[in-house]
Structure formats: structure tokens, C-alpha cells
Amino acid sequence: MCPRRPPPSHVCFLPGEDVQHQCLCLASCQAQTSQSASLFLGSWLAPPLVHSLSLLTRAHLYEGLGLWMKHVAEDKLQVHTESLGLQQFQDDLRPQRLALCRSLLQGLAQAMALPNPPNSCWTLLCSTTEKIFTLLPNHIQDREVDLYVGVAKCLSEMSDAEIDRITKVTEAQMEKTCFVLAYLTSQGRVPLLGLNDVIAGVLQGWPQRRVGWLLLQTFYQCRLATNPNTGVSKRMEWLLELMGHIRNVAYGATPITCGDTKQATDFLFQVFAAAVVSWGDHSMPLLFGIRAQWFPWQPGSKPQTLQHGLYGEESSTDHALPQCMLGMPHSLALLLNKEPWSNQTHKFIDWLFSITEGPGQSLSATTISSATAALLALKSSAEFKKKAVWTRAYGW
């Protein structure tokens, strides 16, 4: 049995891995109230002693970071958390140290959630989080998804300005940044406007593979979340702004850099369709493979037979947005039959007319026909039954 107090700080040798583990666990718990415990713990947080710690002990210390970080020397904390911790995320070591990486991210998130941490600790926690985000590869592997989620949870404790700075969308980090922003948006931590930079990146010709699926999943998760940033009014405001942006691109009021206006309006209209399908009802999203949970393979998720994979079948992922065009007319009619959406029916009808009657050089036949189908799907609405509307819709 481990003694009630750890050995004196000058004792550097602990026989047996289990004894070592138990003593350091005890020291990390007592560091808040015992100076000798904090000194003893500090002596093991930096080289050379730290290299003799088992992975289990190092994981425990990382997970309990919030308990002891204020009670050890700043340089010891920096070495153990940032210098040694970041080594675990290097490409050559990370695949073998995933459990340790998870422990560090768990400890970081819990420590950052504590009220009023000392400035020196907070600066180190933020710096470590940013560097981990930078080290993670752009392409997300299924077995490493929880690392990106862990970083997102750490970022959620930081200021909006810091989140914007760290997750700045770039061509080289398109998938990684899109996932983190999508996850934060779906949790209500950042508004839907946070996705606009991702959408703008696609319009610049940056890689969009998997981006569509992430956007689609985010829209549905936003609907399920209970947060002011994901409420109906915020979603409606964002969708109306997107509609205005699509019209501006189609009519040349907003220039694009990818050079192909039809390609740009196609993508934007597909994003519109994805949002409508996600928010219109619950059956259509399921038909398109949208999940009720981000990670259905996690413990407690049902059904438990689902395959472990963030994106699922690659073929479905690549066509996530285009397939939403098929269900959009039906979902739009359902969406505009609800409050407060129904109060905006006239805006949707006017906008759909601007697409169906828009310039052919800027809008593809697929987008125009989808807009026409959506317009006719609203024929039961009071707004559509106005003579000026239905005669225009039917071309009379």
C-alpha cells in the first residue's frame, strides 16, 4: 500500500512500476494541499525522471492536469505539457501513442474549463492547443477522429477571436479546419457564420472533397442542439443570407475567383438544398444517410452495429450535397409550413423566381430545374395562390 504521503522530494528512485504509478497518482491529488507533494511531483515532470514514467502514469498525469498545474513550477509544467506532450502528436509517433494523445487532450479541455486559471497556465494551455491543432494532419483518419474532437473541445474554451485565428481556413488545411468548425458550429459554440469561410474556400477552388458531407451533418446537428446560435431564428437568418449570396453570384454582383460561375452557383445551391433537407423534417435526412449523432460508434450509441467511420461510404460522401437536390422541393414545402419559417414564404418564392429566371450563363440547367420544382412544390401555400405568383410560375 502506498504511504499517506509521497516520499521526500529528494528521493528520485521508486522501485517497481506499480509503486511509482501509485505514488505519483497520490502526489498529483495532494499537490493542491501539500508542498512536499507538489515538489515531489515536479521532480518527475521533466527529464531525466519523466522518461522513466510508464505510459499509464503519464496518461494519468495528463488527465489530471487541472488538479496540479497551479502547484508546480512553471518550467516543469511547460516541459511536461507542451514540450513532451507535443512530441506524442508527431507523425512518426502519434499512431503508437493515440491513448496518450487522448489523455493530454482530455486533461487540457478539463483544465481550460476551470474558472479563472492563472495567466501563465492559461497561456500555456492555449499555446499547446494551437500547436496540437497545427500538428494534426489535414486528412482525418477514422481512428484519430477523437483527437480532432478533443482539440475542438479545447478551442471551445477560448475566445471567439482566438478560435477565428487558429482555425483560419486555408487550402492546405481545408478538411481539418472544416471539421473543427463544423463540430463547434453544431454544438452552438460558434454561429453558422463560421461556416462561411469554408464555403468561400470552395468557391476559390480549394479542395471540397468531404466538405459537403461535413456541412450536411452540421446542419442536421444544429437542428438537434439547444443553443441560441443554433436556434430557428439564427438558422433562418443564415439561410436567407445564403440565398442573397447565391443571387448576387448568379447576377454578377459578387465576383468569384474560381472562374466558373455555374460551378459556384451549383455548389451554393446544393448547400442551400442541404440546409433545407436537414431542417425540413426528420425522415428525409435519414434517407440521405445523415446521422442523429456525429459518432454513432461511441459507447452507448444505438444501433451498435454501425461501422466505425466518420464519413461512411466514400461514394455517399462525395455525393452528399448533390443528392440533397432531389429531396429539397419536398423538404422546402414542409419547412415553410412551420413557424416562423412560414412568415418568410414570400421571400423564398421571390428568390426562387430569381433563380428560375436567372442568367443562363451563370446557372446550370440542374439548378434551374431544381428551383422550378421547389417553386411548384409551394403551390399549396397562400402566397403561391396569388394570381400574380401562380401565373408567373406556370409561365402564363
C-alpha positions in Angstrom: 0.0 0.0 0.0 1.3 3.5 -0.9 2.1 5.7 2.2 -0.3 8.5 3.0 2.3 11.0 1.8 4.7 10.5 -1.1 8.5 10.1 -0.4 10.5 13.3 0.2 11.3 15.3 -2.9 15.0 14.3 -2.8 14.0 10.7 -3.3 14.3 10.1 -7.1 14.1 6.3 -7.2 10.9 4.4 -6.8 11.2 0.7 -7.1 8.5 -1.0 -9.2 6.3 0.4 -11.9 3.1 0.0 -9.9 4.6 1.7 -6.8 5.8 4.5 -9.0 2.4 4.9 -10.5 0.5 4.9 -7.2 2.9 7.4 -5.6 2.7 9.8 -8.5 -1.1 9.5 -8.6 -1.2 10.3 -4.9 1.2 13.2 -5.3 -0.9 14.7 -8.1 -4.0 14.6 -5.9 -2.3 16.1 -2.9 -0.3 18.8 -4.8 -3.1 21.3 -4.0 -2.7 20.9 -0.2 0.9 19.6 0.3 4.0 21.5 -0.7 6.1 18.3 -0.4 3.7 16.6 -2.7 4.0 19.3 -5.3 7.8 19.4 -5.1 7.9 15.6 -5.4 5.6 15.7 -8.4 7.6 18.5 -10.0 10.8 16.5 -9.8 9.2 13.8 -12.0 7.7 16.1 -14.7 10.9 16.9 -16.5 13.9 15.0 -17.8 15.5 12.7 -16.9 13.0 11.2 -14.5 9.9 11.8 -16.7 11.3 9.4 -19.3 11.2 6.6 -16.8 7.4 7.0 -16.3 5.2 4.4 -17.7 2.6 5.4 -20.4 -0.1 4.7 -17.8 1.4 7.1 -15.3 2.0 9.8 -17.9 -1.6 9.4 -19.1 -2.9 9.8 -15.6 -0.9 13.0 -15.1 -2.1 14.5 -18.3 -5.8 13.6 -17.5 -5.4 15.3 -14.0 -3.7 18.4 -15.4 -6.2 20.7 -13.9 -5.6 19.3 -10.4 -1.9 20.0 -10.2 -0.9 22.6 -12.8 -1.1 25.6 -10.5 1.1 23.9 -7.8 4.3 23.0 -9.7 7.0 25.2 -11.2 6.1 26.9 -14.5 9.1 25.5 -16.3 8.2 22.0 -15.2 4.6 22.4 -16.4 5.9 23.7 -19.7 8.2 20.9 -20.3 5.8 18.1 -19.4 2.7 19.5 -21.0 4.0 21.3 -24.1 7.4 20.1 -25.0 6.9 16.4 -24.1 3.2 16.4 -24.8 3.6 17.7 -28.3 6.1 15.0 -29.2 3.2 12.5 -28.9 1.5 14.2 -31.9 4.4 14.0 -34.3 3.5 11.9 -37.4 6.0 9.2 -36.6 4.9 8.7 -33.0 1.2 9.6 -32.9 -0.2 6.3 -34.4 1.5 4.4 -31.5 0.6 6.9 -28.8 -3.1 7.6 -29.6 -4.2 6.8 -26.0 -1.6 9.2 -24.6 -2.7 11.9 -27.1 -6.3 11.4 -26.0 -5.3 11.7 -22.3 -3.5 15.0 -22.9 -6.4 16.5 -24.8 -8.8 15.4 -22.1 -6.7 17.0 -19.5 -6.3 20.2 -21.5 -10.0 20.5 -22.0 -10.8 20.0 -18.4 -8.1 22.4 -17.2 -9.2 25.1 -19.6 -12.8 24.7 -18.4 -11.8 25.6 -14.8 -12.7 29.1 -13.6 -10.0 31.7 -13.6 -6.8 29.7 -14.2 -3.6 31.6 -13.6 -2.5 33.6 -16.7 0.7 31.6 -17.0 -1.2 28.4 -17.0 -3.8 29.7 -19.4 -1.2 30.9 -21.9 0.5 27.5 -21.9 -2.8 25.7 -22.3 -3.8 27.8 -25.3 -0.4 27.6 -26.8 -0.4 23.8 -26.5 -3.9 23.5 -28.0 -2.9 25.6 -31.0 0.3 23.6 -31.6 -1.6 20.3 -31.4 -4.1 21.6 -34.0 -1.3 22.6 -36.3 0.4 19.2 -35.9 -2.7 17.1 -36.7 -2.8 16.1 -40.4 -5.4 17.7 -42.7 -6.8 14.3 -43.8 -8.8 12.8 -40.9 -8.3 9.1 -40.2 -11.2 7.2 -38.6 -9.1 6.0 -35.7 -7.9 9.6 -34.9 -11.3 11.4 -35.1 -11.4 11.8 -31.3 -8.2 13.8 -31.4 -9.8 16.4 -33.6 -12.9 16.4 -31.3 -10.5 16.8 -28.3 -8.9 19.9 -30.0 -12.3 21.3 -30.8 -13.3 21.0 -27.1 -10.2 22.8 -26.1 -10.8 25.6 -28.6 -14.4 26.0 -27.4 -13.0 27.3 -24.1 -11.0 30.0 -25.9 -12.3 33.4 -27.1 -14.0 33.9 -30.4 -11.1 35.9 -31.7 -8.6 33.1 -30.8 -10.9 30.5 -32.4 -11.1 32.5 -35.6 -7.3 33.0 -35.7 -6.4 29.4 -35.0 -9.0 27.9 -37.4 -8.4 30.2 -40.2 -9.4 28.4 -43.4 -6.6 27.6 -45.7 -6.2 25.4 -48.8 -3.7 23.2 -47.1 -5.9 22.6 -44.0 -9.4 22.6 -45.6 -10.7 19.2 -44.3 -9.3 19.6 -40.8 -10.5 23.1 -40.3 -13.9 22.4 -41.8 -14.4 19.5 -39.4 -13.4 21.5 -36.3 -15.5 24.5 -37.3 -18.4 22.1 -38.2 -18.2 20.5 -34.8 -18.1 23.8 -32.9 -21.0 25.1 -35.0 -23.1 22.0 -34.4 -22.5 22.5 -30.6 -23.5 26.1 -30.8 -20.1 27.3 -29.8 -19.7 29.4 -33.0 -22.5 30.7 -35.1 -23.4 29.3 -38.6 -21.5 32.3 -40.0 -18.3 30.4 -39.0 -19.0 28.0 -42.0 -19.0 30.9 -44.5 -15.2 30.9 -44.7 -15.3 27.1 -45.6 -17.9 27.8 -48.3 -15.8 30.7 -49.6 -12.8 28.4 -49.7 -14.6 26.0 -52.0 -15.6 29.0 -54.3 -11.9 29.7 -54.5 -11.3 26.3 -56.0 -9.9 24.7 -52.8 -10.4 21.0 -52.2 -14.0 20.3 -51.4 -13.9 16.5 -51.0 -15.7 15.6 -47.8 -16.6 19.2 -47.1 -20.1 18.7 -48.4 -20.7 15.8 -46.0 -19.4 17.8 -43.1 -21.7 20.7 -43.9 -24.7 18.4 -44.3 -24.0 16.7 -41.0 -23.5 20.1 -39.3 -26.9 21.4 -40.5 -28.7 18.5 -39.0 -26.8 18.5 -35.7 -27.5 22.3 -35.4 -31.2 21.4 -35.5 -30.8 19.0 -32.6 -28.7 21.3 -30.5 -30.2 23.6 -27.8 -28.2 26.8 -28.1 -29.0 30.3 -29.1 -26.5 30.1 -32.0 -28.4 27.1 -33.4 -32.0 28.3 -32.8 -34.6 28.6 -35.5 -34.1 32.4 -35.8 -30.3 32.1 -36.3 -30.7 29.3 -38.8 -33.3 31.2 -40.8 -31.2 34.4 -40.8 -28.2 32.5 -42.1 -30.2 30.7 -44.8 -31.8 34.0 -46.1 -28.3 35.5 -46.2 -27.1 32.5 -48.2 -29.9 32.9 -50.6 -29.0 36.5 -51.2 -25.4 35.5 -51.8 -26.4 32.9 -54.4 -28.4 35.5 -56.2 -25.6 38.0 -56.1 -23.2 35.5 -57.5 -25.6 34.4 -60.2 -26.3 38.0 -61.4 -22.6 39.1 -61.2 -23.0 41.4 -58.2 -20.5 39.3 -56.2 -17.4 38.2 -58.2 -15.9 34.8 -57.7 -12.3 33.7 -58.0 -12.7 30.1 -59.2 -13.6 31.4 -62.7 -16.6 29.1 -63.3 -19.8 30.9 -62.2 -22.0 27.9 -62.9 -19.9 25.6 -60.8 -20.0 28.2 -58.0 -23.8 28.6 -58.1 -24.2 24.8 -58.3 -22.3 24.3 -55.1 -24.0 27.2 -53.3 -27.5 25.9 -54.4 -26.5 22.4 -53.1 -25.6 23.9 -49.8 -29.0 25.6 -49.7 -30.6 22.3 -50.5 -28.6 20.5 -47.7 -29.8 23.0 -45.2 -33.4 22.8 -46.3 -33.4 19.0 -46.2 -31.8 19.0 -42.8 -34.3 21.4 -41.3 -37.5 20.5 -43.1 -38.3 17.2 -41.4 -36.6 14.2 -39.8 -37.3 11.5 -42.4 -35.6 13.0 -45.4 -32.2 13.4 -43.7 -32.2 9.7 -42.7 -32.9 8.7 -46.3 -29.8 10.6 -47.3 -27.6 8.9 -44.6 -27.4 11.8 -42.2 -26.8 10.6 -38.7 -28.6 11.5 -35.5 -25.1 11.5 -33.9 -21.8 12.7 -35.1 -20.1 9.4 -33.9 -22.6 6.5 -33.8 -19.9 4.0 -32.9 -19.3 5.6 -29.5 -20.3 3.6 -26.4 -24.0 3.8 -25.7 -24.8 4.7 -29.3 -27.6 2.8 -30.9 -27.6 0.8 -33.1 -24.2 -0.5 -32.1 -23.8 -2.4 -35.4 -22.9 0.7 -37.4 -19.4 0.6 -38.9 -16.7 2.7 -37.3 -16.2 5.5 -39.7 -16.5 9.3 -39.7 -17.6 9.6 -43.3 -19.1 6.2 -44.1 -19.0 5.0 -47.7 -16.8 7.3 -49.8 -19.3 7.2 -52.7 -22.0 8.6 -50.4 -19.7 11.2 -49.0 -18.7 12.5 -52.5 -22.4 12.9 -53.5 -23.7 14.2 -50.1 -24.7 17.6 -51.4 -25.9 16.8 -54.9 -28.3 14.2 -53.7 -30.0 16.8 -51.5 -31.3 18.5 -54.6 -33.7 15.6 -55.1 -35.3 16.0 -51.7 -35.2 19.8 -51.4 -38.6 20.6 -53.1 -40.4 18.3 -50.7 -38.5 19.5 -47.6 -38.9 23.1 -48.5 -42.7 22.8 -48.6 -42.6 21.2 -45.1 -40.1 23.8 -43.8 -42.2 26.8 -44.9 -45.3 25.2 -43.4 -43.8 25.8 -39.9 -43.5 28.9 -37.8 -41.6 31.2 -38.0 -40.5 30.0 -41.5 -44.0 30.4 -43.0 -43.7 34.2 -42.5 -40.8 34.2 -45.0 -42.6 32.3 -47.7 -42.8 35.3 -50.0 -39.0 35.8 -49.7 -38.4 32.2 -50.7 -40.8 32.5 -53.7 -39.2 35.7 -54.9 -35.8 34.2 -54.6 -36.8 31.0 -56.4 -38.1 33.2 -59.3 -34.8 35.0 -59.4 -33.1 31.6 -59.9 -35.6 30.1 -62.5 -35.4 33.4 -64.5 -31.7 34.0 -63.9 -29.0 34.3 -66.5 -28.3 31.0 -68.2 -24.5 31.7 -68.3 -24.4 31.7 -64.5 -26.9 29.0 -63.6 -26.8 25.3 -64.7 -29.9 23.5 -66.1 -29.9 21.3 -63.0 -30.0 24.3 -60.6 -32.8 26.0 -62.6 -34.9 22.8 -62.8 -34.4 22.2 -59.1 -35.5 25.8 -58.3 -38.5 25.3 -60.6 -39.5 22.1 -58.8 -39.1 23.8 -55.4 -41.3 26.7 -56.6 -44.1 24.3 -57.8 -43.9 22.4 -54.5 -45.2 25.5 -52.8 -48.4 25.6 -54.8 -50.5 24.9 -51.7 -49.2 27.9 -49.9 -51.3 31.1 -49.6 -48.5 33.1 -51.2 -48.4 30.9 -54.3 -52.1 31.1 -54.8 -51.9 34.8 -55.5 -52.7 35.2 -59.2 -49.5 37.2 -59.9 -47.5 34.4 -58.4 -49.0 31.2 -59.9 -49.4 32.6 -63.4 -45.8 33.6 -63.3 -44.8 30.2 -62.0 -46.6 28.4 -64.8 -45.5 30.9 -67.4 -48.9 32.2 -68.3 
